[in-house]
Structures are given as structure tokens and as C-alpha cells.
């Protein structure tokens, strides 16, 4: 499946959950309680407010940034893009992820859900 992208008003590329490549590198910028409730199995978790201090943890290559609904990820993606990172904001965030039936895991031992 090829990824379909648009660009927001700030020039940040965006894509729908349904267009994400299977091997996409996902950066989840939600808070710890949201992450614990449910997240994409292979995602990297760095809360939005910690991203500037934890840049060394970001892998090379393109990052698909996700939050709950798309607002925090858009701001984070914009900041990362302005700092030289190759980023794509995931439209609709984890809410769209869950709605699309994509796989989720939780850290709580409970059934995963989007908080």
C-alpha cells in the first residue's frame, strides 16, 4: 500500500491511519496514562513535553507522529520538522487507529483502549 499524504497549513505532511505503511516508525506523544491504556504495538513513546529533551532516542528515518486525536502530534511534528526531522502527522490519532481496527496493546493487562 502506498502512503497518501496531504500537507497542513504549516507544511507538515499528514496521512490517514488507513494509509500508514505496515513498517511505519510511530512516535506516540501522548501522556503516560494514555499510553498505558492502549497504543500501537511497535510505537516509541515520548510524551510531547519531553520530546526536545529526548531527541537522542528518536530513530533515523521518517517518523509518523500520533497522539489521541491529532492536535498534539501536529504541533510535535511541526516542531520536529523545523528541527530537521522527516515527519508525518497521523490524522485522527489513536482514536482513528482504534476506529480503523488496527492492532493495539496495553501496559495495564486490561483490554487496550484509547484514553
HELIX and SHEET records of a PDB file:
HELIX    1   1 UNK A   17  UNK A   19  5                                   3    
HELIX    2   2 UNK A   32  UNK A   37  1                                   6    
HELIX    3   3 UNK A   48  UNK A   57  5                                  10    
HELIX    4   4 UNK A   71  UNK A   82  1                                  12    
HELIX    5   5 UNK A   93  UNK A   99  1                                   7    
SHEET    1   A 6 UNK A   5  UNK A   7  0                                        
SHEET    2   A 6 UNK A  13  UNK A  16 -1                                        
SHEET    3   A 6 UNK A  87  UNK A  91  1                                        
SHEET    4   A 6 UNK A  63  UNK A  66  1                                        
SHEET    5   A 6 UNK A  26  UNK A  28  1                                        
SHEET    6   A 6 UNK A  44  UNK A  45  1                                        
END                                                                             
